[in-house]
């Protein structure tokens, strides 16, 4: 899947559903007209800030815009049962990640240690939820790209 083309298709679809011109979408979101045109023509992908603006404007998730899901709605996080489950899963995921890190070679442990120290520093320095959202969305986008590269590399080796 070409993420850039998928984002282009979704932005254009959502804009047309609201009967908006590219100019009007630009005015309503604060994203430049040139950027909107470039996004819809798959010349560029939106940066993290623009992705958040588009997600919030159209009330869709980044996963939807990237074509990773057809579920449009942003997840509602104010349900206490959902948040209890998220907390449980977060704790178990962090334990599993810690176990994976401990099982690495000494050289890899050092790399992971440096990564986690830097990541913790970034999280501690954030001033708002929007900053945290931008950081995590950027990381997720990059992880997805890395995953595609690894899958492509593995399939080339087969």
C-alpha positions as CSV (number, residue, x, y, z in Angstrom):
1,X,0.0,0.0,0.0
2,X,1.3,3.4,-0.9
3,X,0.6,5.5,2.1
4,X,1.0,8.8,0.3
5,X,-1.6,7.8,-2.3
6,X,-3.9,6.5,0.4
7,X,-3.7,9.7,2.4
8,X,-4.3,11.7,-0.8
9,X,-7.4,9.7,-1.7
10,X,-8.8,10.0,1.9
11,X,-8.3,13.7,2.2
12,X,-9.9,14.3,-1.2
13,X,-12.8,12.0,-0.3
14,X,-13.4,13.7,3.1
15,X,-13.1,17.2,1.6
16,X,-15.6,16.4,-1.1
17,X,-18.0,14.7,1.4
18,X,-18.1,18.1,3.1
19,X,-18.6,19.9,-0.2
20,X,-15.4,22.0,0.4
21,X,-13.0,23.4,-2.0
22,X,-9.3,23.0,-1.4
23,X,-9.2,26.7,-0.7
24,X,-11.9,26.4,2.0
25,X,-10.3,23.4,3.6
26,X,-7.1,25.5,3.7
27,X,-8.9,28.4,5.4
28,X,-10.7,26.1,7.9
29,X,-7.6,24.1,9.0
30,X,-4.9,26.7,8.7
31,X,-3.0,24.4,6.3
32,X,-1.7,26.2,3.3
33,X,-3.5,25.8,0.0
34,X,-0.3,24.6,-1.6
35,X,0.1,21.9,1.0
36,X,-3.6,20.7,0.6
37,X,-3.0,20.5,-3.2
38,X,0.3,18.6,-2.7
39,X,-1.4,16.2,-0.2
40,X,-4.3,15.5,-2.6
41,X,-1.9,15.0,-5.5
42,X,0.3,12.6,-3.4
43,X,3.3,14.9,-3.9
44,X,3.9,15.1,-0.2
45,X,2.5,13.5,3.0
46,X,1.1,15.7,5.7
47,X,3.6,16.4,8.5
48,X,2.6,15.5,12.1
49,X,1.0,18.9,12.8
50,X,-1.1,18.8,9.6
51,X,-2.1,15.2,10.2
52,X,-3.5,16.2,13.6
53,X,-5.3,19.2,12.1
54,X,-6.8,17.0,9.4
55,X,-7.8,14.2,11.9
56,X,-9.5,16.7,14.2
57,X,-11.2,18.6,11.4
58,X,-12.6,15.5,9.7
59,X,-13.0,13.7,13.1
60,X,-11.1,10.6,11.8
61,X,-8.1,8.7,13.1
62,X,-4.6,8.9,11.6
63,X,-5.0,5.2,10.9
64,X,-8.0,5.9,8.7
65,X,-6.2,8.6,6.8
66,X,-3.2,6.3,6.2
67,X,-5.4,3.5,5.0
68,X,-4.6,1.2,7.9
69,X,-8.3,0.8,8.8
70,X,-11.6,1.7,7.3
71,X,-12.9,2.6,10.8
72,X,-13.3,6.4,10.6
73,X,-14.0,7.4,14.1
74,X,-11.3,8.5,16.5
75,X,-11.2,6.2,19.5
76,X,-13.2,7.5,22.5
77,X,-10.9,7.2,25.5
78,X,-13.2,8.6,28.2
79,X,-14.8,5.1,28.9
80,X,-13.4,3.9,32.2
81,X,-13.6,0.2,31.2
82,X,-11.6,1.0,28.0
83,X,-9.0,2.9,30.1
84,X,-8.7,0.1,32.6
85,X,-8.0,-2.4,29.8
86,X,-5.6,0.0,28.2
87,X,-3.7,0.4,31.5
88,X,-3.5,-3.4,31.9
89,X,-2.3,-3.9,28.3
90,X,0.2,-1.1,28.7
91,X,1.7,-2.6,31.8
92,X,1.9,-6.1,30.2
93,X,3.3,-4.7,27.0
94,X,6.0,-2.7,28.8
95,X,7.0,-5.9,30.8
96,X,7.2,-7.9,27.5
97,X,9.3,-5.1,25.9
98,X,11.6,-5.1,29.0
99,X,12.0,-8.9,28.7
100,X,12.9,-8.6,25.0
101,X,15.4,-5.8,25.8
102,X,17.1,-7.9,28.5
103,X,17.4,-10.9,26.2
104,X,19.4,-8.8,23.6
105,X,23.2,-8.8,23.2
106,X,25.2,-6.4,25.3
107,X,25.6,-4.1,22.2
108,X,21.9,-4.1,21.5
109,X,21.1,-3.5,25.2
110,X,23.3,-0.3,25.1
111,X,21.4,0.9,22.0
112,X,18.1,0.2,23.6
113,X,19.1,1.8,26.8
114,X,20.1,5.0,25.0
115,X,16.9,5.0,23.0
116,X,14.7,4.6,26.2
117,X,16.7,7.4,28.0
118,X,16.2,9.7,25.0
119,X,12.5,8.8,24.7
120,X,11.9,9.3,28.4
121,X,13.6,12.7,28.2
122,X,11.4,13.7,25.3
123,X,8.2,12.6,27.1
124,X,9.2,14.5,30.2
125,X,9.9,17.7,28.2
126,X,6.5,17.8,26.5
127,X,4.4,20.7,27.5
128,X,0.9,19.6,26.3
129,X,-1.2,16.6,25.2
130,X,-0.9,17.9,21.6
131,X,2.9,17.7,21.8
132,X,2.6,14.1,23.1
133,X,0.2,13.2,20.4
134,X,2.5,14.7,17.7
135,X,5.5,12.8,19.1
136,X,3.7,9.5,19.2
137,X,2.0,9.9,15.8
138,X,5.4,10.7,14.3
139,X,6.9,7.6,16.0
140,X,4.1,5.4,14.8
141,X,4.4,6.6,11.3
142,X,8.1,5.9,11.3
143,X,7.6,2.5,12.9
144,X,5.1,1.6,10.2
145,X,7.7,2.7,7.6
146,X,10.4,0.6,9.3
147,X,8.0,-2.4,9.4
148,X,7.4,-2.1,5.7
149,X,11.1,-1.9,5.0
150,X,11.8,-5.0,7.1
151,X,9.0,-6.9,5.4
152,X,10.3,-5.9,2.0
153,X,13.8,-6.9,3.0
154,X,12.6,-10.3,4.2
155,X,10.6,-11.0,1.1
156,X,13.6,-10.0,-1.1
157,X,15.7,-12.6,0.8
158,X,13.2,-15.4,0.2
